[in-house]
């Protein structure tokens, strides 16, 4: 964890956070050193081409020292020509030699300059810029979704969030595996290779400013430890966690999770539902995914809906449940006949508006 003086020195704190925050990375087919080797090889190839041309046309060159142009003189003249040094001890004297300098050597000189300037930009300036840019993004993180663990469950959840319209730039994925993070990067989200159970990791992504936290570490004990750490640092941020053992659900809630999801139990519900009807499981999956024809939406009732019944929502959706003062009220109960300010409704809405709704 950061020392007690780290927060008192903002410059030191920024530097520490910038080092921990991993920016979005783009997959490259060629590694860094391979790219550098290609650039150097191309530059040396161009230099070799000019040396060959000068050697072939050495009769058009004049050495003011001894009047003889050797191969070493050609190499020397090529290097001072490309680097625009120009001492004048060797000079083109024939028309053809001067034409070669103007038409061939000058474009090569510009190309070599761009190769080295481009390499300096990619390996120095660009990296410094990316580091500064991601530090700025980190400082401004607010209202974002923090995904802790990027296994099967959270990878599906990130894809679903993006499909529902969440900006990938507002999603931060933390996982110790670079291989899994590489998959997350393809979606355009922010990533960090770190241990989500550590305080400094969560502070680095401003966990207390997050809109929501999704936890799925693969092991129940690790997930519950992460929930404890998040709740300690962010007392008011909603936390959803995946646990696989029934007896760990209570522990997860006691650790501070607002929503505890048991995929094994949900799978069992789908299997049991399929026994009662061939289409029940299909409809439940349709409700859970934005890719289906309908989806479940949770929202606070609007001012114009207060006093109305649950089946008269302005959105046109089918209200199925009301949450009032922490109590769940079914659509068949009398309290749903008059919605109140602050009520939270769960409704089924079509993913694609019907023709009648469009009209």
Kinemage of the C-alpha trace (Angstrom):
@kinemage 1
@onewidth
@group {chain A} dominant
@subgroup {mainchain}
@vectorlist {calphas} color= white
{ca unk a 1} P 0.000 0.000 0.000
{ca unk a 2} L 1.075 3.612 -0.486
{ca unk a 3} L 2.903 5.230 2.391
{ca unk a 4} L 1.353 7.967 4.537
{ca unk a 5} L 3.241 10.714 2.704
{ca unk a 6} L 2.238 9.622 -0.798
{ca unk a 7} L -1.128 11.398 -0.691
{ca unk a 8} L 0.520 14.612 0.567
{ca unk a 9} L 2.704 14.891 -2.514
{ca unk a 10} L 0.406 15.124 -5.566
{ca unk a 11} L 3.238 14.826 -8.079
{ca unk a 12} L 4.562 11.650 -6.481
{ca unk a 13} L 1.040 10.267 -6.241
{ca unk a 14} L 0.368 10.958 -9.928
{ca unk a 15} L 3.600 9.256 -10.902
{ca unk a 16} L 2.802 6.189 -8.816
{ca unk a 17} L -0.718 5.907 -10.195
{ca unk a 18} L 0.450 6.411 -13.760
{ca unk a 19} L 2.929 3.559 -13.372
{ca unk a 20} L 0.213 1.245 -12.106
{ca unk a 21} L -2.428 2.161 -14.678
{ca unk a 22} L -2.123 0.222 -17.906
{ca unk a 23} L -3.467 2.087 -20.943
{ca unk a 24} L -5.439 0.599 -23.776
{ca unk a 25} L -3.084 -1.479 -25.860
{ca unk a 26} L -3.522 -2.310 -29.521
{ca unk a 27} L -2.485 -5.683 -30.756
{ca unk a 28} L 0.515 -5.536 -33.069
{ca unk a 29} L 1.644 -8.242 -35.451
{ca unk a 30} L 5.293 -7.261 -35.012
{ca unk a 31} L 6.940 -6.900 -31.562
{ca unk a 32} L 8.602 -3.637 -30.559
{ca unk a 33} L 12.171 -4.759 -31.241
{ca unk a 34} L 11.103 -6.312 -34.512
{ca unk a 35} L 9.581 -3.005 -35.583
{ca unk a 36} L 12.769 -1.172 -34.613
{ca unk a 37} L 14.850 -3.700 -36.559
{ca unk a 38} L 12.711 -3.210 -39.668
{ca unk a 39} L 13.128 0.574 -39.454
{ca unk a 40} L 16.901 0.324 -39.059
{ca unk a 41} L 17.122 -2.249 -41.833
{ca unk a 42} L 15.143 -0.030 -44.185
{ca unk a 43} L 17.347 2.981 -43.390
{ca unk a 44} L 20.563 0.980 -43.894
{ca unk a 45} L 19.163 -0.431 -47.138
{ca unk a 46} L 18.532 3.066 -48.474
{ca unk a 47} L 22.048 4.124 -47.448
{ca unk a 48} L 23.482 1.055 -49.177
{ca unk a 49} L 21.517 1.915 -52.330
{ca unk a 50} L 22.990 5.430 -52.410
{ca unk a 51} L 26.502 4.053 -51.838
{ca unk a 52} L 26.051 1.715 -54.802
{ca unk a 53} L 24.810 4.574 -57.023
{ca unk a 54} L 27.690 6.812 -55.985
{ca unk a 55} L 30.220 4.015 -56.609
{ca unk a 56} L 28.723 3.383 -60.026
{ca unk a 57} L 28.945 7.122 -60.867
{ca unk a 58} L 32.209 7.826 -58.989
{ca unk a 59} L 33.658 9.348 -62.171
{ca unk a 60} L 31.310 12.297 -61.652
{ca unk a 61} L 32.773 13.005 -58.199
{ca unk a 62} L 35.901 15.011 -57.470
{ca unk a 63} L 38.107 14.627 -54.390
{ca unk a 64} L 39.781 17.985 -53.771
{ca unk a 65} L 42.456 16.312 -51.624
{ca unk a 66} L 44.114 13.834 -53.990
{ca unk a 67} L 41.825 13.726 -57.016
{ca unk a 68} L 41.126 9.988 -56.504
{ca unk a 69} L 37.723 8.691 -55.372
{ca unk a 70} L 38.069 5.371 -53.513
{ca unk a 71} L 35.314 3.171 -52.098
{ca unk a 72} L 35.962 4.662 -48.656
{ca unk a 73} L 35.575 8.109 -50.216
{ca unk a 74} L 32.217 7.019 -51.674
{ca unk a 75} L 30.998 5.775 -48.282
{ca unk a 76} L 32.185 8.987 -46.651
{ca unk a 77} L 30.546 11.180 -49.316
{ca unk a 78} L 27.278 9.230 -49.047
{ca unk a 79} L 27.073 9.681 -45.286
{ca unk a 80} L 27.783 13.421 -45.345
{ca unk a 81} L 25.303 13.818 -48.210
{ca unk a 82} L 22.491 11.989 -46.454
{ca unk a 83} L 23.137 13.801 -43.180
{ca unk a 84} L 23.371 17.140 -45.048
{ca unk a 85} L 26.745 17.870 -43.463
{ca unk a 86} L 28.522 18.821 -46.698
{ca unk a 87} L 32.181 19.642 -45.980
{ca unk a 88} L 32.885 20.279 -49.673
{ca unk a 89} L 36.033 18.141 -49.850
{ca unk a 90} L 34.237 15.759 -52.221
{ca unk a 91} L 31.692 17.218 -54.633
{ca unk a 92} L 29.689 16.158 -57.711
{ca unk a 93} L 31.158 17.841 -60.774
{ca unk a 94} L 29.372 16.225 -63.731
{ca unk a 95} L 25.810 17.000 -64.771
{ca unk a 96} L 24.787 13.366 -64.256
{ca unk a 97} L 26.234 13.304 -60.745
{ca unk a 98} L 24.390 16.482 -59.833
{ca unk a 99} L 21.155 15.084 -61.312
{ca unk a 100} L 21.568 11.937 -59.197
{ca unk a 101} L 22.021 14.088 -56.085
{ca unk a 102} L 18.882 16.066 -56.875
{ca unk a 103} L 16.584 13.258 -58.046
{ca unk a 104} L 17.734 10.230 -56.051
{ca unk a 105} L 19.831 11.232 -53.038
{ca unk a 106} L 17.596 14.076 -51.858
{ca unk a 107} L 14.404 11.895 -51.626
{ca unk a 108} L 16.474 9.181 -49.879
{ca unk a 109} L 17.782 11.799 -47.448
{ca unk a 110} L 14.210 12.848 -46.610
{ca unk a 111} L 13.083 9.195 -46.281
{ca unk a 112} L 15.903 8.327 -43.867
{ca unk a 113} L 15.110 11.422 -41.824
{ca unk a 114} L 11.456 10.418 -41.557
{ca unk a 115} L 12.390 6.863 -40.576
{ca unk a 116} L 14.487 8.047 -37.644
{ca unk a 117} L 12.034 10.779 -36.638
{ca unk a 118} L 9.204 8.226 -36.789
{ca unk a 119} L 11.167 5.806 -34.635
{ca unk a 120} L 11.873 8.540 -32.089
{ca unk a 121} L 8.163 9.439 -32.044
{ca unk a 122} L 6.976 5.855 -31.577
{ca unk a 123} L 9.529 4.844 -28.956
{ca unk a 124} L 9.857 8.067 -26.964
{ca unk a 125} L 7.312 10.801 -27.640
{ca unk a 126} L 4.284 8.557 -28.232
{ca unk a 127} L 4.914 6.466 -25.128
{ca unk a 128} L 5.329 9.551 -22.965
{ca unk a 129} L 2.147 10.999 -24.444
{ca unk a 130} L 0.204 7.765 -23.830
{ca unk a 131} L 1.416 7.638 -20.241
{ca unk a 132} L 0.350 11.247 -19.638
{ca unk a 133} L -2.975 10.742 -21.425
{ca unk a 134} L -3.916 7.663 -19.392
{ca unk a 135} L -2.940 9.428 -16.175
{ca unk a 136} L -5.375 12.195 -17.153
{ca unk a 137} L -8.105 9.650 -17.923
{ca unk a 138} L -7.468 7.997 -14.579
{ca unk a 139} L -7.816 11.274 -12.703
{ca unk a 140} L -11.142 11.952 -14.411
{ca unk a 141} L -12.696 8.502 -13.904
{ca unk a 142} L -16.179 8.914 -12.473
{ca unk a 143} L -19.459 7.114 -12.989
{ca unk a 144} L -17.577 4.200 -14.543
{ca unk a 145} L -18.113 0.446 -14.273
{ca unk a 146} L -15.281 -1.493 -12.626
{ca unk a 147} L -15.061 -5.159 -13.614
{ca unk a 148} L -12.912 -7.212 -11.235
{ca unk a 149} L -11.919 -10.478 -12.839
{ca unk a 150} L -12.333 -11.255 -16.520
{ca unk a 151} L -13.329 -14.885 -16.682
{ca unk a 152} L -16.325 -16.351 -18.460
{ca unk a 153} L -18.954 -14.528 -16.384
{ca unk a 154} L -17.480 -11.044 -16.513
{ca unk a 155} L -16.425 -11.329 -20.148
{ca unk a 156} L -20.058 -12.023 -20.992
{ca unk a 157} L -21.206 -9.162 -18.764
{ca unk a 158} L -18.837 -6.671 -20.432
{ca unk a 159} L -20.056 -7.700 -23.871
{ca unk a 160} L -23.656 -7.350 -22.722
{ca unk a 161} L -23.001 -3.906 -21.215
{ca unk a 162} L -21.520 -2.672 -24.479
{ca unk a 163} L -24.436 -4.169 -26.411
{ca unk a 164} L -26.785 -2.237 -24.132
{ca unk a 165} L -25.127 1.029 -25.066
{ca unk a 166} L -22.516 1.494 -22.331
{ca unk a 167} L -19.459 3.340 -23.665
{ca unk a 168} L -16.457 0.942 -23.513
{ca unk a 169} L -14.300 3.862 -22.390
{ca unk a 170} L -16.305 3.989 -19.147
{ca unk a 171} L -15.512 0.355 -18.312
{ca unk a 172} L -12.356 -0.620 -16.403
{ca unk a 173} L -11.328 -4.293 -16.313
{ca unk a 174} L -8.835 -5.539 -13.716
{ca unk a 175} L -7.356 -9.018 -13.998
{ca unk a 176} L -3.892 -10.499 -13.343
{ca unk a 177} L -3.887 -12.391 -16.657
{ca unk a 178} L -2.453 -10.534 -19.646
{ca unk a 179} L -4.021 -13.108 -21.945
{ca unk a 180} L -7.536 -12.360 -20.685
{ca unk a 181} L -6.870 -8.617 -20.729
{ca unk a 182} L -5.851 -8.886 -24.385
{ca unk a 183} L -9.369 -10.160 -25.101
{ca unk a 184} L -10.884 -7.284 -23.134
{ca unk a 185} L -8.781 -4.752 -25.045
{ca unk a 186} L -10.400 -5.845 -28.288
{ca unk a 187} L -13.660 -4.402 -26.958
{ca unk a 188} L -12.065 -0.982 -26.350
{ca unk a 189} L -12.256 -0.980 -22.545
{ca unk a 190} L -9.612 0.242 -20.090
{ca unk a 191} L -7.555 -2.548 -18.551
{ca unk a 192} L -5.125 -3.023 -15.681
{ca unk a 193} L -3.031 -6.088 -14.945
{ca unk a 194} L -3.149 -6.132 -11.147
{ca unk a 195} L -4.443 -7.858 -8.020
{ca unk a 196} L -8.001 -6.681 -7.323
{ca unk a 197} L -7.722 -7.586 -3.629
{ca unk a 198} L -5.146 -4.841 -3.016
{ca unk a 199} L -6.221 -1.405 -1.807
{ca unk a 200} L -3.810 0.470 -4.072
{ca unk a 201} L -5.187 -1.292 -7.163
{ca unk a 202} L -8.749 -0.212 -6.426
{ca unk a 203} L -7.699 3.301 -5.447
{ca unk a 204} L -5.857 3.617 -8.745
{ca unk a 205} L -9.140 3.212 -10.650
{ca unk a 206} L -11.032 5.521 -8.268
{ca unk a 207} L -13.302 2.781 -6.986
{ca unk a 208} L -15.167 5.250 -4.751
{ca unk a 209} L -16.278 7.206 -7.845
{ca unk a 210} L -17.559 4.151 -9.733
{ca unk a 211} L -21.198 3.719 -10.725
{ca unk a 212} L -21.081 -0.030 -10.204
{ca unk a 213} L -18.638 -2.850 -9.456
{ca unk a 214} L -18.893 -6.351 -10.933
{ca unk a 215} L -16.915 -9.085 -9.154
{ca unk a 216} L -16.203 -12.547 -10.532
{ca unk a 217} L -12.778 -13.848 -9.557
{ca unk a 218} L -13.370 -17.525 -10.321
{ca unk a 219} L -13.092 -18.571 -6.641
{ca unk a 220} L -15.695 -17.704 -4.028
{ca unk a 221} L -13.143 -16.916 -1.329
{ca unk a 222} L -11.272 -14.510 -3.622
{ca unk a 223} L -14.499 -12.875 -4.782
{ca unk a 224} L -15.670 -12.349 -1.192
{ca unk a 225} L -12.278 -10.864 -0.239
{ca unk a 226} L -12.546 -8.464 -3.174
{ca unk a 227} L -16.056 -7.469 -2.070
{ca unk a 228} L -14.754 -6.743 1.439
{ca unk a 229} L -11.965 -4.576 0.029
{ca unk a 230} L -14.288 -2.685 -2.321
{ca unk a 231} L -16.866 -2.073 0.407
{ca unk a 232} L -14.160 -0.764 2.728
{ca unk a 233} L -12.978 1.754 0.125
{ca unk a 234} L -16.366 2.564 -1.427
{ca unk a 235} L -19.177 2.270 1.138
{ca unk a 236} L -21.909 3.494 -1.229
{ca unk a 237} L -20.976 1.914 -4.568
{ca unk a 238} L -23.300 -0.934 -5.709
{ca unk a 239} L -21.480 -4.274 -5.824
{ca unk a 240} L -22.598 -7.349 -7.748
{ca unk a 241} L -20.715 -10.597 -7.164
{ca unk a 242} L -20.810 -14.114 -8.572
{ca unk a 243} L -20.546 -17.029 -6.121
{ca unk a 244} L -20.949 -20.684 -6.937
{ca unk a 245} L -21.589 -22.287 -3.546
{ca unk a 246} L -24.955 -21.765 -1.833
{ca unk a 247} L -23.418 -21.402 1.635
{ca unk a 248} L -21.229 -18.535 0.380
{ca unk a 249} L -24.156 -16.368 -0.690
{ca unk a 250} L -24.787 -15.174 2.875
{ca unk a 251} L -21.074 -14.513 3.377
{ca unk a 252} L -20.982 -12.428 0.210
{ca unk a 253} L -23.910 -10.323 1.419
{ca unk a 254} L -22.319 -9.892 4.833
{ca unk a 255} L -19.121 -8.775 3.074
{ca unk a 256} L -21.097 -5.951 1.507
{ca unk a 257} L -22.398 -7.219 -1.829
{ca unk a 258} L -25.700 -5.696 -2.918
{ca unk a 259} L -26.454 -8.383 -5.493
{ca unk a 260} L -25.272 -11.987 -5.226
{ca unk a 261} L -25.623 -14.136 -8.341
{ca unk a 262} L -25.312 -17.908 -8.261
{ca unk a 263} L -24.910 -19.148 -11.857
{ca unk a 264} L -25.333 -22.757 -10.752
{ca unk a 265} L -28.690 -21.974 -9.177
{ca unk a 266} L -29.792 -19.950 -12.212
{ca unk a 267} L -28.847 -22.838 -14.488
{ca unk a 268} L -30.908 -25.128 -12.298
{ca unk a 269} L -33.885 -22.775 -12.601
{ca unk a 270} L -33.587 -22.836 -16.381
{ca unk a 271} L -33.391 -26.619 -16.419
{ca unk a 272} L -36.373 -26.958 -14.093
{ca unk a 273} L -38.333 -24.463 -16.180
{ca unk a 274} L -37.670 -26.460 -19.310
{ca unk a 275} L -39.434 -29.429 -17.732
{ca unk a 276} L -42.658 -27.428 -17.373
{ca unk a 277} L -42.492 -26.018 -20.891
{ca unk a 278} L -40.205 -26.123 -23.886
{ca unk a 279} L -40.128 -22.321 -24.265
{ca unk a 280} L -39.697 -21.151 -20.660
{ca unk a 281} L -35.915 -21.394 -20.632
{ca unk a 282} L -35.764 -19.695 -24.022
{ca unk a 283} L -37.889 -16.795 -22.808
{ca unk a 284} L -35.846 -16.362 -19.623
{ca unk a 285} L -32.651 -16.183 -21.668
{ca unk a 286} L -34.387 -13.712 -23.988
{ca unk a 287} L -35.241 -11.484 -21.020
{ca unk a 288} L -31.695 -11.534 -19.691
{ca unk a 289} L -29.987 -10.566 -22.949
{ca unk a 290} L -30.170 -7.337 -24.920
{ca unk a 291} L -29.875 -9.437 -28.061
{ca unk a 292} L -33.353 -10.910 -27.556
{ca unk a 293} L -36.705 -9.514 -28.605
{ca unk a 294} L -37.536 -8.345 -25.072
{ca unk a 295} L -35.522 -7.336 -22.040
{ca unk a 296} L -35.975 -6.529 -18.374
{ca unk a 297} L -35.482 -2.910 -17.385
{ca unk a 298} L -35.274 -1.476 -13.857
{ca unk a 299} L -35.928 2.229 -13.333
{ca unk a 300} L -37.428 4.800 -10.982
{ca unk a 301} L -40.964 5.888 -11.812
{ca unk a 302} L -41.303 9.295 -13.421
{ca unk a 303} L -43.378 12.164 -11.941
{ca unk a 304} L -46.040 11.708 -14.607
{ca unk a 305} L -46.471 8.034 -13.615
{ca unk a 306} L -47.203 8.682 -9.936
{ca unk a 307} L -50.792 7.717 -9.166
{ca unk a 308} L -51.016 5.421 -12.163
{ca unk a 309} L -51.183 1.647 -11.992
{ca unk a 310} L -48.256 -0.619 -12.870
{ca unk a 311} L -49.922 -1.659 -16.127
{ca unk a 312} L -50.127 1.965 -17.351
{ca unk a 313} L -46.450 2.878 -17.609
{ca unk a 314} L -45.615 5.695 -20.006
{ca unk a 315} L -42.822 3.617 -21.551
{ca unk a 316} L -45.334 1.140 -22.911
{ca unk a 317} L -43.593 -1.712 -21.114
{ca unk a 318} L -45.227 -4.486 -19.092
{ca unk a 319} L -44.660 -3.793 -15.416
{ca unk a 320} L -44.005 -6.957 -13.420
{ca unk a 321} L -42.803 -5.734 -10.015
{ca unk a 322} L -42.520 -2.659 -7.817
{ca unk a 323} L -39.892 -2.087 -5.127
{ca unk a 324} L -41.112 0.270 -2.424
{ca unk a 325} L -39.129 0.951 0.757
{ca unk a 326} L -37.140 -2.237 0.268
{ca unk a 327} L -40.260 -4.388 -0.242
{ca unk a 328} L -41.041 -6.290 -3.446
{ca unk a 329} L -44.640 -5.894 -4.644
{ca unk a 330} L -46.075 -8.157 -7.357
{ca unk a 331} L -48.144 -6.797 -10.227
{ca unk a 332} L -51.236 -8.562 -8.864
{ca unk a 333} L -51.108 -6.806 -5.479
{ca unk a 334} L -53.274 -3.817 -4.673
{ca unk a 335} L -50.316 -1.498 -3.924
{ca unk a 336} L -49.360 -1.628 -7.606
{ca unk a 337} L -52.551 0.162 -8.577
{ca unk a 338} L -51.089 3.508 -7.445
{ca unk a 339} L -47.425 4.174 -8.012
{ca unk a 340} L -45.660 6.494 -5.582
{ca unk a 341} L -42.635 8.811 -5.890
{ca unk a 342} L -39.430 6.853 -5.333
{ca unk a 343} L -40.898 3.529 -6.462
{ca unk a 344} L -38.576 1.355 -8.537
{ca unk a 345} L -40.323 -0.637 -11.236
{ca unk a 346} L -39.132 -3.683 -13.143
{ca unk a 347} L -40.727 -3.886 -16.567
{ca unk a 348} L -40.485 -5.926 -19.744
{ca unk a 349} L -39.878 -3.792 -22.810
{ca unk a 350} L -39.396 -4.812 -26.444
{ca unk a 351} L -35.856 -4.529 -27.758
{ca unk a 352} L -37.211 -3.453 -31.152
{ca unk a 353} L -40.296 -1.208 -31.032
{ca unk a 354} L -43.395 -2.695 -32.570
{ca unk a 355} L -44.994 -1.244 -35.679
{ca unk a 356} L -47.869 0.138 -33.639
{ca unk a 357} L -45.466 1.843 -31.245
{ca unk a 358} L -43.654 3.444 -34.196
{ca unk a 359} L -46.887 4.762 -35.597
